[in-house]
Amino acid sequence: MSKTKTKLILILGTVAFIVMVGVIAVLVLRPKVPDISLQIQKRVGFTIFHPISGQSDWQIDKTTVNYDSNAGVLTFDMYTKDHSNKIVMSQQATPSPFTDIENYSAIFLSKLNAYQEFQVSLGTVDLIKPTELKGEQAATANIGGTLMFLHPDHSLDVKAWTSFFNGLEKE
């Protein structure tokens, strides 16, 4: 092989390598667009939990994210990737009676018709059937100062709920 061809191959290989490194750097280092806007994150006074973007089977519908500053409640809808199920999630700072009144959590769960409790990586989750939902399933969790309520369109079994909660991250 001539010196010219060797130089050309070396130059092309170097250019291809530089382009490949550049593409990887752009993909890895590009800023993450949050599912919940930074404006809302700054207004909320509690830890926000949401599906791990790009890794969870659930995705937030960003058009539904709403923070009611008067009530102190953050709500948003999430869908499975194939849109076969939806969960409406609300979050708020854990109200003081949960820590100030002995057994308040148990009384609260009883009034919500709690029927199953299980552990996930973040803490304890309770499945409930509140009277207001006319027997439909919901879930609640009080984790790290955030009280969460979740209402799916279609009931989930404990395995699916566990997978869902284990796929959440803190913001």
C-alpha positions in Angstrom: 0.0 0.0 0.0 1.3 3.5 -0.9 2.1 6.1 1.7 -0.7 8.3 0.3 -3.3 5.6 0.7 -2.1 4.9 4.3 -2.3 8.6 5.2 -5.8 8.8 3.7 -7.0 5.8 5.7 -5.4 7.2 8.8 -7.1 10.6 8.3 -10.5 9.1 7.5 -10.2 6.8 10.5 -9.3 9.8 12.7 -12.2 11.9 11.4 -14.7 9.0 11.9 -13.4 8.6 15.5 -13.8 12.3 16.2 -17.3 12.4 14.8 -18.3 9.3 16.8 -16.9 10.8 20.0 -18.7 14.1 19.3 -22.1 12.3 18.7 -21.7 10.3 21.9 -20.8 13.5 23.8 -23.9 15.3 22.5 -26.1 12.4 23.5 -24.6 11.9 26.9 -24.0 15.6 27.9 -27.1 17.3 26.4 -29.2 18.9 29.1 -32.1 16.8 30.4 -35.5 18.4 29.8 -37.4 17.8 33.0 -40.8 16.2 33.0 -41.8 18.7 35.6 -40.8 22.3 34.8 -38.1 24.0 36.8 -40.6 26.8 37.5 -43.0 24.3 39.2 -40.1 22.5 41.0 -39.0 25.9 42.6 -42.6 26.6 43.8 -43.1 23.1 45.4 -42.1 22.8 49.0 -41.7 19.0 49.1 -39.8 16.2 47.4 -41.4 15.4 44.0 -41.5 11.8 42.8 -41.9 10.9 39.1 -41.1 8.1 36.7 -37.5 7.9 35.7 -37.5 9.6 32.3 -36.8 7.1 29.5 -36.4 4.1 31.8 -39.9 3.6 33.2 -42.9 1.9 31.6 -44.8 5.1 32.5 -44.4 8.5 31.0 -45.7 11.9 32.3 -48.0 13.8 30.0 -46.3 17.2 30.5 -49.4 19.1 29.4 -51.2 17.9 32.5 -48.6 19.0 35.1 -50.2 21.4 37.4 -49.3 22.9 40.8 -52.1 24.5 42.8 -50.2 26.8 45.1 -53.2 27.6 47.3 -53.8 23.9 48.1 -50.1 23.0 47.8 -50.9 20.1 45.5 -49.0 18.9 42.4 -51.0 16.7 40.0 -50.1 15.1 36.7 -51.2 12.3 34.4 -49.0 9.4 33.4 -49.5 6.8 30.7 -48.0 3.5 29.9 -45.9 3.6 26.7 -48.7 2.0 24.7 -51.4 4.2 26.4 -53.3 1.2 27.7 -53.5 2.6 31.2 -53.3 6.0 32.9 -52.6 7.0 36.4 -53.5 10.4 37.9 -50.9 11.2 40.5 -51.2 13.9 43.2 -48.5 14.9 45.7 -48.4 17.3 48.6 -46.3 18.0 51.6 -47.2 15.4 54.3 -49.8 17.2 56.6 -48.7 17.8 60.2 -51.3 15.4 61.8 -49.3 12.5 60.3 -46.5 13.3 62.6 -48.3 15.2 65.4 -51.1 12.7 66.2 -50.3 9.2 67.3 -51.8 6.5 65.0 -53.2 9.2 62.6 -51.8 7.3 59.6 -53.7 4.1 60.6 -56.9 6.0 61.1 -56.4 7.8 57.8 -55.8 4.6 55.9 -58.9 3.0 57.6 -61.1 5.8 56.3 -59.7 5.3 52.8 -60.6 1.6 53.0 -57.0 0.4 52.8 -56.9 -3.3 51.9 -53.2 -4.1 51.2 -49.9 -2.8 52.2 -46.5 -3.7 50.6 -42.9 -2.5 50.6 -41.1 -0.9 47.7 -37.6 0.6 47.5 -38.8 4.0 48.6 -41.0 2.8 51.5 -44.5 1.6 52.2 -47.4 1.7 49.8 -51.1 1.1 50.6 -53.8 0.1 48.1 -57.1 1.7 49.0 -60.6 1.9 47.7 -61.9 5.3 48.8 -65.7 5.7 49.0 -65.3 8.8 46.8 -64.0 6.5 44.0 -67.0 4.2 44.3 -64.9 1.1 44.9 -62.2 1.8 42.3 -58.6 1.1 43.2 -56.1 3.8 44.3 -52.7 3.8 46.0 -51.2 6.1 48.6 -47.7 6.4 50.0 -46.3 8.8 52.6 -42.6 8.9 51.8 -39.9 11.4 52.8 -42.3 14.2 53.6 -44.4 13.7 50.5 -48.0 12.3 50.6 -48.9 10.7 47.3 -52.2 9.5 45.9 -52.5 7.6 42.7 -55.6 6.6 40.8 -55.3 4.3 37.8 -57.9 4.0 35.0 -57.4 0.2 35.3 -56.5 -1.6 38.5 -52.9 -2.8 38.9 -51.8 -5.9 40.9 -49.2 -5.6 43.6 -46.4 -6.7 41.2 -47.3 -3.9 38.8 -47.6 -1.3 41.6 -44.2 -2.5 43.0 -42.6 -2.1 39.5 -44.2 1.4 39.2 -43.0 2.7 42.6 -39.5 1.2 42.1 -39.4 3.1 38.8 -39.8 6.5 40.5 -37.1 9.0 41.2 -36.9 12.0 43.5 -36.7 15.5 42.0 
